[in-house]
Amino acid sequence: MGLWATGALWVVFHYFLMRTTAFGPAPHPLEHWWLSLHGLFAFATLGMFGFLWGMHIVGGWESRRRRISGSLLFAALSALVLTGYLIYYPPTEESLPVIALLHWVLGLASIVPFVVHRFWRSASHKRRRRLP
């Protein structure tokens, strides 16, 4: 959740809270800190993903429960890792704005499959839980 929150805050501060100075527009002073925290959470998320792969994803795939939302999460994380890498090492300077836009749009949207995967319960699962 910290990764998503810091990314969302960076977008807000970068695009909507720029300061106007005598020399023109300037970044908000907190923008750098949101980006730095986002990078820290990104490293932690990669480590957590490795842990989840062994402890949750493999077993979940075999149980056949929530495969669609889990697959969407995996695809989203993979795309975010790739676009995050390409922000630092863009193929061309001209491609950087497109890659960055794709990264933050995917990042903001990734909360949907996460919430669905985490909190949605199938009707059959709800019935099983109510049975004595």
C-alpha positions in Angstrom: 0.0 0.0 0.0 2.9 2.3 0.7 4.2 1.9 -2.9 0.9 2.9 -4.3 0.4 5.8 -1.9 3.8 7.3 -2.5 3.4 7.0 -6.3 0.0 8.6 -6.1 1.4 11.4 -3.9 4.2 12.0 -6.3 1.7 12.3 -9.2 -0.3 14.9 -7.2 2.7 16.9 -6.2 4.4 16.7 -9.6 1.4 17.7 -11.7 -0.8 19.7 -9.5 1.3 21.3 -6.8 4.1 22.9 -8.7 5.3 26.2 -7.4 5.6 29.4 -9.4 8.8 31.2 -8.8 10.4 34.3 -10.2 12.3 31.9 -12.6 9.2 30.0 -13.7 7.6 26.7 -12.5 9.5 24.7 -9.9 8.9 21.3 -8.3 7.2 21.2 -4.9 9.9 20.6 -2.2 8.2 17.3 -1.1 8.1 15.9 -4.7 11.7 14.5 -4.3 10.8 12.9 -1.0 7.7 11.1 -2.4 9.8 9.8 -5.3 12.6 8.6 -2.9 10.1 6.8 -0.7 8.5 5.3 -3.8 11.9 3.9 -4.8 12.4 2.5 -1.3 8.9 0.9 -1.3 9.6 -0.5 -4.8 12.6 -2.4 -3.5 10.6 -3.7 -0.6 7.8 -4.7 -2.9 10.2 -6.8 -5.1 11.4 -8.6 -2.0 7.8 -9.2 -0.8 6.9 -10.5 -4.3 9.7 -13.1 -4.0 8.3 -14.1 -0.6 4.7 -14.3 -2.0 5.8 -16.3 -4.9 7.0 -19.2 -2.7 4.4 -18.8 0.1 1.2 -17.7 -1.6 1.2 -17.6 -5.4 2.3 -21.2 -6.2 -0.2 -22.6 -3.8 -2.9 -20.2 -4.8 -2.5 -21.2 -8.5 -2.8 -24.8 -7.6 -6.0 -24.2 -5.6 -7.5 -22.5 -8.7 -9.0 -19.7 -6.6 -8.8 -16.1 -7.7 -6.6 -16.9 -10.7 -7.9 -14.0 -12.8 -7.3 -11.2 -10.2 -4.0 -12.8 -9.2 -2.9 -13.0 -12.9 -3.9 -9.3 -13.3 -1.8 -8.4 -10.3 1.1 -10.4 -11.6 0.8 -8.7 -15.1 0.5 -5.2 -13.5 3.5 -5.7 -11.3 5.6 -7.1 -14.2 4.6 -4.1 -16.3 5.4 -1.7 -13.5 8.8 -3.2 -12.9 9.6 -3.0 -16.6 8.4 0.6 -17.0 10.1 1.6 -13.8 13.4 0.2 -15.1 12.8 2.0 -18.5 12.3 5.3 -16.7 15.9 5.0 -15.4 17.3 3.5 -18.7 15.0 4.7 -21.5 15.7 3.4 -25.0 15.6 7.0 -26.2 15.1 10.3 -24.5 12.0 10.9 -26.6 10.4 7.8 -25.2 10.8 8.8 -21.6 7.6 10.9 -21.2 5.5 8.1 -22.7 7.1 5.4 -20.5 6.6 7.6 -17.4 3.0 8.3 -18.2 2.4 4.6 -18.8 4.1 3.8 -15.5 2.0 6.1 -13.4 -1.3 5.3 -15.2 -0.7 1.5 -14.6 0.4 2.2 -11.1 -2.7 4.2 -10.2 -5.0 1.6 -11.8 -3.2 -1.3 -10.1 -5.2 -0.6 -6.9 -8.3 -2.1 -8.5 -7.0 -5.7 -9.1 -5.3 -5.5 -5.7 -8.5 -4.7 -3.9 -10.5 -7.2 -5.9 -8.0 -9.9 -5.2 -7.6 -9.1 -1.5 -11.2 -8.6 -0.5 -13.5 -10.2 -3.1 -14.9 -13.6 -2.0 -16.7 -15.8 -4.4 -20.3 -16.8 -3.7 -19.3 -20.4 -3.2 -16.7 -19.4 -0.7 -19.2 -17.3 1.3 -21.6 -20.3 1.4 -18.9 -22.6 2.7 -18.0 -20.1 5.5 -21.7 -20.0 6.7 -22.1 -23.7 6.9 -21.7 -25.2 10.4 
